Amino acid sequence: MNDQEPTGDELSDEQVKVMIVLTICSASLSAIGSSAIVFKILRDWILNRCTTPYDRIVLGLSTFDILASINHAIFRFLQPSEISPYPWSFGSPATCQISGFMTQLVVPWAIWYNCILSYYFHFTVLSQVGLNNFVRKYEPWMHLSGIYFLITAIIGYSGGWYDEQLLSGGCWVTDTLIKWIFGGITLMFTYFSMVVNYFVIYSVLRLSLRSEDVSGPELVQEKLKREAMTMMLLYTAFFFVTMSPHFLVQLLESYFGYDYYNGGKIYPLIILQVTTLPLQGFFNFFIYIKPMYTRFRAAHPKKTMYFVIHQALFNPDVPTLTCSSNEQSAPNATSEGDVGNPNHASFNSNFLSNAFSLS
């Protein structure tokens, strides 16, 4: 145990145990949510033998979120038991290095996929890059860009740079400059990209929405625009909810000298951090199935929520958004069914080039 004298502001064993339990609960919810997304995407691929770039990016995000959730749940147990002030730690310097390697590999990579998702929406809505061009020119590099975190994780492990974090817990780099290189720049760039991309996209979509009443195929397109806009705003909002408390704790730890021994002063913030940080997959699950849930709910308004969620997850025949039966389709109108699986319409670049036209 660390021989630093008690100050009266240190975290108590009871407080730390509450932190650990809350982290495990949140991480479990996130892992379940991300696993459901992975199951849904892989099942659709097996049935249809095709996926969209949106699906593949969300698949990457969810895969790394599962690994990150597992890491969040166990990393405090892997801190060196001989020097760690945290209860329930039974690790060693070797397990601390392994935990730091996994933290650097999976946590920033999961964050980075949020940035990739924002640029996919940018290319889809604003640049109107065709599906084939996006898949050929941009998507491979987006996925491969995450290799940076594998390289930095290996460098950190080889250099023995991982050590116990006395406030945020677990093992990661403790040098402030290396923290910025390994994760801080990624987080700030993701913040910036999501705010800029989604703000511009939101502005464009609002301009493209008609103020007057519309009907028929135009009404379907209006619904799709609003659906896409809502989902993009939800991705941004929940990313900020999950990451901002953690970012603030890291700043207090790196620049203001907060650690285990005076962490009691900011215990409510720490509770907020450990509760929200692992929850991204939990929130993403509801965002991802929202289009399917909306369509099945419209088709089965009297059924229970469990039935509708079950249909959204397991039924590949998703109902389409439709206009009323007495409205006729224009000869050249683009319908949701034109893109195949209707739950892909909101983020299908070939469809959006028509649906999001400002003309």
C-alpha positions in Angstrom: 0.0 0.0 0.0 1.1 3.6 -0.6 2.6 5.1 2.6 1.3 8.6 2.0 -0.3 10.1 5.2 -4.1 10.4 5.3 -5.4 13.8 4.6 -9.1 13.4 5.4 -10.0 14.0 1.8 -8.9 10.6 0.5 -11.4 8.2 -1.1 -12.6 5.7 1.5 -12.8 1.9 0.8 -16.6 2.1 0.8 -16.6 4.9 -1.8 -14.2 3.0 -4.0 -16.3 -0.2 -3.8 -19.3 1.8 -4.9 -17.3 3.2 -7.8 -16.3 -0.4 -8.8 -19.8 -1.8 -8.6 -21.3 1.1 -10.6 -18.6 0.7 -13.2 -19.3 -3.0 -13.6 -23.0 -2.4 -13.9 -22.6 0.3 -16.5 -20.0 -1.7 -18.4 -22.4 -4.7 -18.4 -25.2 -2.7 -19.9 -22.9 -1.3 -22.5 -21.5 -4.7 -23.5 -25.1 -6.1 -23.8 -26.2 -3.2 -26.0 -23.1 -3.4 -28.3 -23.5 -7.2 -28.4 -27.1 -6.8 -29.6 -25.9 -4.4 -32.3 -23.2 -6.9 -33.4 -25.7 -9.7 -33.5 -28.2 -7.7 -35.5 -25.7 -6.6 -38.1 -24.1 -10.1 -38.5 -27.4 -11.8 -38.7 -28.6 -9.4 -41.4 -25.3 -10.0 -43.3 -25.8 -13.8 -43.1 -29.4 -13.5 -44.3 -28.8 -10.9 -47.0 -25.1 -11.3 -47.8 -24.7 -7.5 -47.8 -24.1 -4.7 -45.4 -23.9 -0.9 -45.7 -20.9 1.3 -44.8 -23.0 2.6 -41.9 -23.5 -0.9 -40.6 -19.8 -1.7 -40.9 -18.7 1.4 -39.1 -21.3 0.8 -36.3 -20.0 -2.8 -36.2 -16.5 -1.6 -35.6 -17.7 0.8 -33.0 -19.7 -1.8 -31.2 -16.9 -4.4 -31.3 -14.4 -2.1 -29.7 -17.0 -0.9 -27.2 -17.5 -4.5 -26.1 -13.8 -4.9 -25.5 -13.7 -1.5 -23.8 -16.6 -2.4 -21.6 -14.8 -5.6 -20.4 -11.7 -3.5 -19.8 -13.7 -0.9 -17.7 -15.2 -3.7 -15.6 -11.9 -5.4 -14.7 -9.1 -2.7 -14.8 -9.3 -1.7 -11.1 -8.7 -5.4 -10.1 -5.5 -5.5 -12.1 -3.8 -2.6 -10.3 -0.7 -3.8 -8.4 -1.9 -5.0 -5.0 1.3 -4.3 -3.2 1.3 -0.5 -3.9 -2.3 0.3 -4.8 -4.4 2.1 -2.2 -7.6 0.7 -3.9 -9.4 -2.2 -2.3 -10.0 -5.4 -4.2 -6.8 -4.9 -6.3 -5.0 -8.2 -6.7 -2.8 -7.5 -9.7 1.0 -7.0 -10.2 3.2 -4.7 -12.2 2.9 -7.3 -15.1 -1.0 -7.2 -15.0 -0.8 -3.4 -14.8 1.2 -3.3 -18.1 -1.3 -5.7 -19.7 -4.2 -3.6 -18.5 -2.6 -0.4 -19.8 -2.0 -2.1 -23.2 -5.6 -3.1 -23.5 -6.8 0.3 -22.3 -4.7 2.1 -25.0 -5.8 -0.4 -27.7 -9.6 -0.5 -27.3 -10.8 2.7 -25.5 -9.3 5.3 -28.0 -10.2 3.1 -30.9 -13.9 3.0 -29.8 -13.8 6.8 -29.4 -12.2 7.1 -32.9 -15.1 5.2 -34.5 -17.4 8.0 -33.4 -15.3 10.4 -35.3 -15.3 8.1 -38.3 -19.1 7.9 -38.1 -19.4 11.7 -38.2 -17.3 11.9 -41.3 -19.4 9.2 -42.9 -22.5 11.3 -42.3 -20.6 14.3 -43.7 -19.7 12.5 -46.9 -23.2 11.0 -47.2 -25.3 14.1 -46.6 -23.1 17.1 -47.7 -20.6 15.7 -50.2 -23.1 13.2 -51.5 -20.4 10.7 -52.4 -21.9 7.7 -54.2 -21.9 4.4 -52.3 -19.4 2.7 -54.6 -17.0 5.6 -54.5 -17.2 5.8 -50.7 -16.6 2.1 -50.3 -13.7 2.1 -52.7 -11.9 5.4 -51.8 -12.7 6.2 -48.2 -14.0 3.4 -46.1 -10.9 1.1 -46.1 -8.7 4.0 -44.9 -11.2 4.9 -42.2 -11.1 1.4 -40.7 -7.3 1.1 -41.1 -6.7 4.5 -39.4 -7.3 2.8 -36.0 -4.0 0.9 -36.4 -2.5 4.0 -34.8 -3.8 2.8 -31.4 -2.4 -0.7 -31.9 1.0 0.9 -32.6 0.9 3.2 -29.6 -0.3 0.4 -27.4 2.7 -1.7 -28.4 5.1 1.2 -27.9 3.7 1.9 -24.4 3.9 -1.7 -23.4 7.4 -2.1 -24.8 8.6 1.0 -23.0 6.9 0.1 -19.7 5.0 3.4 -19.7 1.8 2.1 -18.1 1.3 2.7 -14.4 -1.5 3.1 -11.9 -3.8 6.1 -12.2 -4.6 7.2 -8.6 -7.8 9.1 -9.5 -9.5 7.7 -12.6 -8.2 4.2 -11.6 -6.7 1.4 -13.7 -3.4 1.4 -15.4 -2.5 3.7 -18.3 0.2 6.3 -19.2 0.8 8.8 -16.4 3.0 11.2 -18.3 0.8 14.2 -19.3 2.4 14.7 -22.7 2.2 11.0 -23.6 -1.5 11.1 -22.5 -2.2 13.7 -25.1 -0.4 11.9 -27.8 -2.0 8.5 -27.0 -5.5 9.6 -26.3 -6.1 13.3 -25.7 -5.6 14.5 -29.2 -7.9 11.8 -30.5 -10.6 12.8 -28.0 -10.4 16.5 -28.8 -10.3 15.9 -32.5 -13.4 13.6 -32.2 -15.2 16.3 -30.2 -14.3 18.9 -32.8 -15.3 16.7 -35.7 -18.6 15.7 -34.3 -19.6 19.2 -33.4 -18.6 20.7 -36.7 -19.9 17.9 -38.9 -23.2 17.5 -37.2 -23.8 21.2 -36.9 -23.3 21.7 -40.6 -25.3 18.6 -41.4 -28.1 19.8 -39.1 -28.1 23.2 -40.7 -28.4 21.6 -44.2 -31.1 19.2 -43.2 -33.2 22.0 -41.6 -32.9 24.1 -44.8 -34.0 21.1 -46.9 -37.1 20.5 -44.8 -40.1 22.1 -46.3 -42.2 24.4 -44.2 -45.4 23.8 -46.2 -47.4 20.7 -46.0 -46.2 17.8 -48.2 -47.7 14.5 -49.0 -47.0 11.2 -50.8 -43.4 10.3 -51.6 -42.2 13.8 -50.5 -43.7 13.1 -47.1 -41.7 9.9 -46.8 -38.5 11.8 -47.8 -39.3 14.4 -45.1 -39.7 11.7 -42.5 -36.4 10.1 -43.5 -34.6 13.5 -43.3 -36.0 14.1 -39.8 -35.1 10.5 -38.8 -31.5 11.0 -40.0 -31.2 14.3 -38.3 -32.5 12.9 -35.0 -30.1 10.0 -35.0 -27.1 12.1 -35.7 -28.0 14.5 -32.9 -28.4 11.5 -30.6 -25.0 10.1 -31.4 -23.5 13.5 -30.6 -25.4 14.1 -27.4 -24.7 10.7 -25.9 -21.1 10.8 -26.9 -20.7 14.0 -24.9 -22.7 12.5 -22.0 -20.4 9.5 -21.8 -17.0 11.1 -22.4 -17.1 14.6 -20.9 -17.0 13.6 -17.2 -14.0 11.3 -17.9 -12.2 14.1 -19.8 -12.7 16.5 -16.9 -11.4 13.9 -14.4 -8.3 13.3 -16.6 -7.7 17.1 -16.7 -8.0 17.4 -12.9 -5.6 14.4 -12.4 -3.0 15.7 -14.9 -3.0 19.4 -14.2 -4.5 20.1 -10.8 -3.0 17.3 -8.6 -6.1 15.4 -7.8 -5.6 11.7 -7.0 -6.8 9.0 -4.6 -5.7 11.0 -1.5 -7.8 14.1 -2.2 -10.3 12.5 -4.6 -13.0 12.8 -1.9 -13.3 16.5 -2.7 -14.7 15.6 -6.2 -16.4 12.3 -5.4 -19.7 13.3 -7.0 -17.8 13.9 -10.3 -16.0 10.6 -10.0 -19.3 8.8 -9.5 -20.7 10.6 -12.6 -17.6 9.5 -14.5 -17.7 5.8 -13.6 -21.4 5.7 -14.3 -21.4 7.3 -17.7 -18.1 6.4 -19.2 -18.9 2.7 -20.0 -22.4 3.4 -21.2 -21.8 4.2 -24.9 -22.9 0.8 -26.2 -26.1 1.0 -24.1 -27.1 4.3 -25.7 -25.9 3.3 -29.2 -28.2 0.2 -29.1 -31.3 2.4 -28.9 -30.0 4.8 -31.5 -29.2 2.0 -34.0 -32.5 0.2 -33.7 -34.6 3.4 -33.7 -35.5 3.3 -37.4 -36.6 -0.4 -37.2 -38.4 0.2 -33.9 -40.3 3.2 -35.4 -41.5 1.2 -38.4 -42.6 -1.9 -36.4 -44.3 0.3 -33.9 -46.2 2.0 -36.7 -47.1 -1.4 -38.1 -48.2 -2.8 -34.7 -49.4 0.1 -32.6 -51.2 -2.1 -30.1 -48.4 -4.5 -29.4 -46.1 -4.4 -26.3 -42.7 -2.7 -26.3 -41.1 -6.1 -25.9 -42.8 -7.4 -29.0 -41.7 -4.4 -31.1 -38.1 -4.5 -29.9 -38.0 -8.3 -30.6 -39.3 -7.6 -34.1 -36.7 -4.9 -34.6 -33.9 -7.2 -33.7 -35.0 -10.5 -35.2 -37.4 -9.8 -38.1 -35.5 -8.9 -41.3 -38.7 -7.8 -43.1 -38.8 -4.2 -41.8 -41.9 -2.3 -42.9 -41.3 0.7 -45.0 -42.3 4.3 -44.3 -45.4 4.9 -46.4 -47.8 7.6 -47.4 -51.5 7.3 -46.9 -53.4 4.9 -49.1 -55.2 7.6 -51.0 -51.9 9.4 -52.0 -50.4 8.4 -55.4 -46.7 8.1 -56.0 -45.2 10.3 -58.6 -43.7 8.5 -61.6 -40.1 9.4 -60.9 -40.3 9.6 -57.1 -37.7 7.9 -54.9 -39.2 5.6 -52.4 -37.7 4.0 -49.3 -38.0 0.6 -50.9 -35.6 1.6 -53.7 -32.6 1.1 -51.4 -33.5 -2.5 -50.5 -33.6 -3.0 -46.7 -35.7 0.0 -45.6 -33.8 0.5 -42.3 -30.8 1.5 -44.4 -32.5 4.3 -46.2 -31.6 7.0 -43.8 -27.8 6.5 -44.3 -27.6 5.2 -47.9 -25.6 7.6 -49.9 -27.2 6.7 -53.2 -30.6 7.4 -51.8 -29.6 10.6 -49.9 -28.2 12.3 -53.0 -31.9 12.5 -54.0 -33.6 12.8 -50.7 -31.4 15.5 -49.3 -31.3 17.6 -52.4 -32.0 21.3 -51.7 -33.4 22.0 -55.1 
